[in-house]
Amino acid sequence: MKNFKKAMLLLVTILASGSVMATGLLNVSVIPGKNEKALVSVSDNEGDRCMVEVADANGEMIYWHHIKNPGVSYHKIYNFSKLDDGNYTLSVKLGDETIENVMRVEDGNVQLSNQKEMVAPYFKLKGHELDFTFLNFEKQDVKFLLYNGSNQLIYNNDLANNFTITKEVDLSKLKAGNYNAVLEAGDQLYNYEFHL
């Protein structure tokens, strides 16, 4: 019960501080027709920088557009007519939130499918305790790894594949120095570097 209360308190603190953005701020849609265009729409933005990225089937970044001041509402039509037919990944990032779609270009048509939503985990170092919360939208297996300043793995923990994952890690036995906490969720890696 004590851990449940701490987890709820941490989640409320995160939401109140705005460190984890409310979901549903990004909307990615396709303009119908044979025009190889997609409309990217961002709403309810509070000043975060927006990034639009396209990667090919091998994961190579072939296009990126960083918008420094997208404003409260941002809309832009992207023309993908120079892309060869095939599968691509279209990612739109706003603050800690990412919407990722598989984009299929074929015979002048653009189709988006398999949308995934991801929110970066929230880490907080309190003295010799590291707390984190992660919203696991895809309900993937999640792993927590801790590396020392020499990049040696010193702690490894398989976590549940629940939607909400919270954890407290006791660091009191570690020496002073630099550390890197890594949360692995599927093919996504989230790093948090800190000093004790």
Phi, psi and chi 1 to 4 in degrees:
 res  aa     phi    psi   chi1   chi2   chi3   chi4
   1 MET       -  -36.9 -171.1   62.3  153.6      -
   2 LYS   -62.5  -44.3 -179.1 -178.3  174.1 -172.7
   3 ASN   -65.5  -36.9  -76.8  -20.5      -      -
   4 PHE   -63.8  -43.8  176.9   74.4      -      -
   5 LYS   -62.9  -41.2  -74.8 -178.8 -178.1  177.2
   6 LYS   -64.0  -42.1  -80.3 -172.2  174.8 -177.8
   7 ALA   -62.7  -43.8      -      -      -      -
   8 MET   -66.4  -39.9  -69.1  -51.0  -65.4      -
   9 LEU   -62.7  -42.6 -179.8   61.3      -      -
  10 LEU   -64.5  -42.9 -180.0   61.1      -      -
  11 LEU   -63.7  -43.0 -174.4   58.5      -      -
  12 VAL   -63.4  -41.0  168.3      -      -      -
  13 THR   -61.9  -43.2  -57.3      -      -      -
  14 ILE   -61.7  -49.8  -69.1  167.7      -      -
  15 LEU   -64.1  -37.9  -65.9  174.1      -      -
  16 ALA   -69.1  -34.4      -      -      -      -
  17 SER   -81.4  -12.9   69.4      -      -      -
  18 GLY    81.2   10.3      -      -      -      -
  19 SER   -68.8  -34.2  -64.3      -      -      -
  20 VAL  -106.0  119.6  171.4      -      -      -
  21 MET   -75.9  149.1  -61.8  178.4   60.0      -
  22 ALA   -61.1  143.3      -      -      -      -
  23 THR   -77.8  163.2   60.6      -      -      -
  24 GLY    86.4   14.4      -      -      -      -
  25 LEU   -80.3  -21.5  -62.0 -179.3      -      -
  26 LEU  -104.3  139.0  -61.7  177.5      -      -
  27 ASN  -135.2  117.5  178.4   22.3      -      -
  28 VAL  -115.0  121.9 -180.0      -      -      -
  29 SER  -135.1  164.2   57.4      -      -      -
  30 VAL  -108.5  134.9  178.4      -      -      -
  31 ILE   -76.8  125.2  -65.0  174.5      -      -
  32 PRO   -67.4  155.1   22.7  -28.7      -      -
  33 GLY   114.9  175.8      -      -      -      -
  34 LYS   -96.4   63.9  -65.3 -173.8  174.5 -164.6
  35 ASN  -124.8    6.7   54.4   12.3      -      -
  36 GLU    50.1   41.5  -65.1  177.3  -32.4      -
  37 LYS  -126.2  151.2  -66.2  179.4 -178.4  173.7
  38 ALA  -135.8  139.6      -      -      -      -
  39 LEU   -96.7  125.9  170.1   67.7      -      -
  40 VAL  -105.9  124.5  173.3      -      -      -
  41 SER  -126.6  127.4  177.0      -      -      -
  42 VAL  -120.7  128.4  177.1      -      -      -
  43 SER  -127.0  160.6   57.7      -      -      -
  44 ASP    58.9   32.2  -61.8  -30.4      -      -
  45 ASN   -75.1  142.2 -176.6   25.1      -      -
  46 GLU  -111.5   34.7  -65.3 -176.8    5.0      -
  47 GLY   100.5    0.7      -      -      -      -
  48 ASP   -71.1  153.3  -76.5  -42.5      -      -
  49 ARG   -74.8  138.1 -170.9  169.2   71.3  175.1
  50 CYS  -108.1  141.0 -176.4      -      -      -
  51 MET  -130.0  131.5  -67.5  175.3  -98.0      -
  52 VAL  -114.1  125.8  177.2      -      -      -
  53 GLU  -134.5  144.4  -59.6  173.8  -16.4      -
  54 VAL  -125.9  129.3  176.4      -      -      -
  55 ALA  -120.8  148.4      -      -      -      -
  56 ASP   -80.4 -177.1   64.9   14.2      -      -
  57 ALA   -63.2  -20.8      -      -      -      -
  58 ASN   -90.4    1.6  -63.3  -37.9      -      -
  59 GLY    85.7    4.3      -      -      -      -
  60 GLU   -76.8  128.8  -63.8  -73.6  -35.3      -
  61 MET   -71.1  121.0 -165.8   69.1   57.2      -
  62 ILE  -112.9  -13.1   58.7  171.2      -      -
  63 TYR  -156.7  140.0  174.4   82.6      -      -
  64 TRP  -150.0  145.1   61.7   92.8      -      -
  65 HIS  -138.1  115.8 -177.6 -159.6      -      -
  66 HIS  -103.2  121.9  -64.6 -137.3      -      -
  67 ILE  -105.7  110.9  -55.1  110.3      -      -
  68 LYS   -70.4  -42.4  -69.3 -177.6 -178.4  175.0
  69 ASN  -128.8   78.8  -62.8  -53.3      -      -
  70 PRO   -72.0  -12.6   23.8  -30.4      -      -
  71 GLY    77.4 -178.4      -      -      -      -
  72 VAL   -66.2  -37.4  173.4      -      -      -
  73 SER  -133.5  128.3 -176.4      -      -      -
  74 TYR  -127.8  132.0  170.3   81.0      -      -
  75 HIS  -137.8  132.1  -53.4  -78.3      -      -
  76 LYS  -149.3  139.8  179.2  166.4  171.5   91.3
  77 ILE   -96.1  124.4  -64.4  174.1      -      -
  78 TYR  -103.4  132.4  -70.4   87.3      -      -
  79 ASN  -100.3  117.1 -175.7  -15.1      -      -
  80 PHE  -105.6   27.8  -62.7  115.0      -      -
  81 SER   -66.5  -20.7   61.4      -      -      -
  82 LYS   -87.0   -3.1  -61.9 -158.0 -171.9 -116.7
  83 LEU   -80.6  140.4  -65.6  178.9      -      -
  84 ASP   -69.9  157.7  -66.4  -29.1      -      -
  85 ASP   -58.3  139.0  -75.3   -2.9      -      -
  86 GLY   153.1 -174.2      -      -      -      -
  87 ASN   -99.2  140.5  -71.4  -31.7      -      -
  88 TYR  -136.9  167.1  -60.7   86.7      -      -
  89 THR  -114.7  123.9  -58.5      -      -      -
  90 LEU  -106.0  116.1  171.9   64.6      -      -
  91 SER  -115.7  135.7  -59.5      -      -      -
  92 VAL  -122.9  122.3 -178.8      -      -      -
  93 LYS  -116.7  133.3  -60.4  175.8 -176.8  178.7
  94 LEU  -137.8  110.1  176.6   66.5      -      -
  95 GLY    60.9 -125.1      -      -      -      -
  96 ASP   -91.1   -0.5  -68.8  -24.4      -      -
  97 GLU  -104.0  139.1 -173.8  177.3    0.1      -
  98 THR  -131.5  134.3  -58.6      -      -      -
  99 ILE  -112.6  127.1  -62.1  -88.0      -      -
 100 GLU  -123.5  132.8 -172.9  175.9  -82.7      -
 101 ASN  -128.0  147.8  -69.2  -89.4      -      -
 102 VAL   -82.2  127.7  171.8      -      -      -
 103 MET  -113.4  121.7 -177.1  172.4   70.5      -
 104 ARG  -105.8  122.4  175.4   81.4 -176.4  147.0
 105 VAL  -108.4  121.4  176.6      -      -      -
 106 GLU  -152.8  124.0 -174.1  172.6    2.0      -
 107 ASP    49.2   43.4  -63.6  -31.8      -      -
 108 GLY    84.3    2.0      -      -      -      -
 109 ASN  -107.4  145.4  -71.1  -46.9      -      -
 110 VAL  -118.4  127.3  174.5      -      -      -
 111 GLN  -128.6  137.6  -64.8  177.0  -17.7      -
 112 LEU  -108.7  140.8  -62.8  179.5      -      -
 113 SER  -152.2  176.9   62.1      -      -      -
 114 ASN    50.3   51.4  -60.8  -26.5      -      -
 115 GLN   -68.2  133.3 -176.5  168.6  -44.8      -
 116 LYS  -123.3  139.6  -70.2 -164.7  -60.2 -173.4
 117 GLU  -113.9  135.4 -175.5  170.0    5.6      -
 118 MET  -135.6  138.6  -62.6  165.8  -83.4      -
 119 VAL  -124.7  127.3  176.6      -      -      -
 120 ALA   -59.3  146.2      -      -      -      -
 121 PRO   -67.4  157.7   20.2  -26.9      -      -
 122 TYR  -103.3  120.7  172.1   78.6      -      -
 123 PHE  -109.6  144.1  -70.1   93.6      -      -
 124 LYS  -144.2  124.1 -177.4  169.6 -175.5  172.4
 125 LEU   -97.0  121.1 -177.0   63.3      -      -
 126 LYS  -122.7   99.2  -61.4 -175.3  -53.1 -174.6
 127 GLY    62.4 -115.2      -      -      -      -
 128 HIS  -108.5   33.1  -77.8   85.6      -      -
 129 GLU  -133.3  130.3 -175.2  176.0  -85.2      -
 130 LEU  -108.1  119.7  177.1   65.2      -      -
 131 ASP  -107.1  143.9  -64.6  -20.0      -      -
 132 PHE  -148.3  153.8   64.8   86.0      -      -
 133 THR  -132.0  138.3  -60.4      -      -      -
 134 PHE  -137.9  130.1  177.3   62.3      -      -
 135 LEU   -93.0  110.2  -62.0  176.6      -      -
 136 ASN   -95.5   77.1 -172.1    8.8      -      -
 137 PHE   -57.5  -38.1  -74.9   94.8      -      -
 138 GLU   -86.3   -3.4  -61.3  -63.4  -47.5      -
 139 LYS    50.7   47.5  -65.8 -167.0  174.9  177.1
 140 GLN   -85.9  164.0  -59.1 -179.5   77.4      -
 141 ASP   -68.3  133.2  -68.8  -28.3      -      -
 142 VAL  -118.7  139.2  176.9      -      -      -
 143 LYS  -125.3  141.3 -139.3 -177.4 -113.9 -166.4
 144 PHE  -111.8  128.6  175.2   75.7      -      -
 145 LEU  -126.5  143.6  -51.0  159.8      -      -
 146 LEU  -128.4  126.3 -175.9   62.8      -      -
 147 TYR  -115.6  146.1  -65.0   87.8      -      -
 148 ASN   -85.2 -177.6   63.9   16.0      -      -
 149 GLY   -63.4  -19.2      -      -      -      -
 150 SER   -92.1   11.0  -57.2      -      -      -
 151 ASN    63.6   30.3 -152.3   26.9      -      -
 152 GLN   -96.4  134.5  -65.3  174.2  -42.2      -
 153 LEU   -69.9  122.8 -179.9   64.1      -      -
 154 ILE  -116.8  -11.2   58.0  173.5      -      -
 155 TYR  -155.2  137.9 -178.3   75.3      -      -
 156 ASN  -143.0  128.7 -179.8    0.3      -      -
 157 ASN  -143.2  122.6 -171.2    7.4      -      -
 158 ASP   -79.5  128.9  -71.1  -29.8      -      -
 159 LEU  -107.0  170.0  -55.7  173.2      -      -
 160 ALA   -68.5  170.3      -      -      -      -
 161 ASN  -107.0   33.7   58.3    0.5      -      -
 162 ASN   -71.0  165.8  -60.4  -26.9      -      -
 163 PHE   -66.7  -45.8  175.1   71.9      -      -
 164 THR  -109.6  123.5  -57.2      -      -      -
 165 ILE  -119.5  123.9  -63.6  173.7      -      -
 166 THR  -126.7  146.0   59.9      -      -      -
 167 LYS  -152.1  143.6  179.0  103.4  174.7  121.5
 168 GLU  -116.8  128.5  -62.5  173.7   -5.5      -
 169 VAL  -116.2  121.6 -178.8      -      -      -
 170 ASP   -79.9  119.3 -179.9   11.2      -      -
 171 LEU  -108.3   10.9  -53.6  172.7      -      -
 172 SER   -64.0  -22.0   61.3      -      -      -
 173 LYS   -90.8   -0.7  -65.1 -177.8 -179.2  175.5
 174 LEU   -86.6  148.8  -63.6  178.5      -      -
 175 LYS   -76.2  160.9  -63.0  176.9 -177.7  176.2
 176 ALA   -62.4  142.1      -      -      -      -
 177 GLY   156.6 -172.3      -      -      -      -
 178 ASN   -93.1  143.6  -65.6  -39.8      -      -
 179 TYR  -141.0  159.0  -66.6   90.2      -      -
 180 ASN  -131.9  115.8 -174.9   23.4      -      -
 181 ALA   -92.6  134.1      -      -      -      -
 182 VAL  -126.5  129.1  177.8      -      -      -
 183 LEU  -109.0  122.8 -161.4   64.7      -      -
 184 GLU  -110.4  119.1 -179.5 -178.5  -46.0      -
 185 ALA  -127.8  103.1      -      -      -      -
 186 GLY    62.5 -124.5      -      -      -      -
 187 ASP   -96.4    7.6   58.8   -6.0      -      -
 188 GLN   -96.0  135.6  -64.8  -68.0  -44.2      -
 189 LEU  -119.9  131.4  -65.1  176.3      -      -
 190 TYR  -120.3  124.8  -58.5   98.0      -      -
 191 ASN  -107.6  145.3  -64.9  -60.1      -      -
 192 TYR  -139.4  108.7  176.9   72.5      -      -
 193 GLU   -93.9  139.9  -65.7 -179.8    1.0      -
 194 PHE  -151.0  166.3   61.6   94.9      -      -
 195 HIS  -125.0  133.8 -178.9   80.1      -      -
 196 LEU  -101.8      -  -75.1  178.9      -      -
